[in-house]
Amino acid sequence: MRGRELLASEIASQTAAHQAYGGVVPEVASRNHLVHAPRLLKTVVETAGISLSKIDVFAATSGPGLATSLMVGASIAKGLAIGLSKPYIGINHLEGHLLSPFFGEELQANMSLLVSGGHTVLAHVTGVGEYRVFGRTVDDAAGEAFDKVAKLLGLGYPGGPEIERHASMGNPERFDFPRSMLGSEDHNFSFSGLKTAVRYAVEREVRTGEQLSAQQVNDFCASFQAAAVDVLVRKTILAAQSAGVSLVTLSGGVSCNRALGNALATSCERAGLRFRAAAPALATDNAAMIAFAGMLRFERGFVSDVTEEIDPNLALA
């Protein structure tokens, strides 16, 4: 990045490598990181038209995430920082998502809904490094629930896009699935019960020796998606009103779900709140959002020690 301008960005998707296993395999992920990281580094430097010696600071994700994959990225960034006598900054993966809706712009106070494969978090963002977690999932993250329900229905991986595709052809009122924790006094989420409700409903619908029809699958997807989106949207609006903010943001891989984005945008408008979402290219895991977070922290005088260890369970706040 130069200032707030993104000079180059490259992503090596591992979706195909993990599809055969129905989920992410740590050993496969880290091996692919080792294979592709040097190539991507060479490509972005050439595309940006700069030399490594001209880079002011190197940033990498220090957590949370898979330890073996975190080690690859952090080791490369630290090595470059040491070799070129430049600063290093370790960035919280979740911070990258929280800041992504403001990529290239000034950060504004907001209530952020972060929904990804492994995380569902509501955070009150007041500045760079100033995050107050309002709520988080107490069991499965929303993205995990999408993946598990998709697998239950015999759909592919990743489950989110598959659920959304089938839901567009289904009846969201066919099955009355639970909206967990909507009546609770806190802002936490729970999706395990919703996943279990889908499993029991499938068992009731399937007769011995038979399979679900295509329309049944579509209806299950639509009803499940409607329940998950309903909980996410309603709890986000309540959290924003509780915090007294006027802006709601949406980020993380699940933010690419159009039903979620449209429902949250509509609910914000009805509640008199502004809404903005991360661009689709910045929603799934990517290095650009980590670079942006690193730049904002560096501008504020923050640097990390190269001896800082990665932390697979790194907390946001």
Secondary structure as UniProt FT lines:
FT   TURN            3..4
FT   HELIX           15..19
FT   TURN            20..22
FT   HELIX           26..48
FT   HELIX           52..54
FT   STRAND          58..63
FT   HELIX           67..83
FT   TURN            84..85
FT   STRAND          88..92
FT   HELIX           93..99
FT   HELIX           100..102
FT   TURN            103..104
FT   STRAND          110..115
FT   STRAND          120..127
FT   TURN            128..129
FT   STRAND          130..137
FT   HELIX           142..152
FT   TURN            153..154
FT   HELIX           159..167
FT   TURN            168..169
FT   TURN            172..173
FT   TURN            180..183
FT   HELIX           192..205
FT   TURN            208..209
FT   HELIX           214..243
FT   STRAND          247..251
FT   HELIX           253..256
FT   HELIX           258..270
FT   TURN            271..272
FT   STRAND          274..277
FT   HELIX           280..283
FT   HELIX           287..299
FT   TURN            300..301
FT   TURN            306..307
FT   TURN            312..313
//
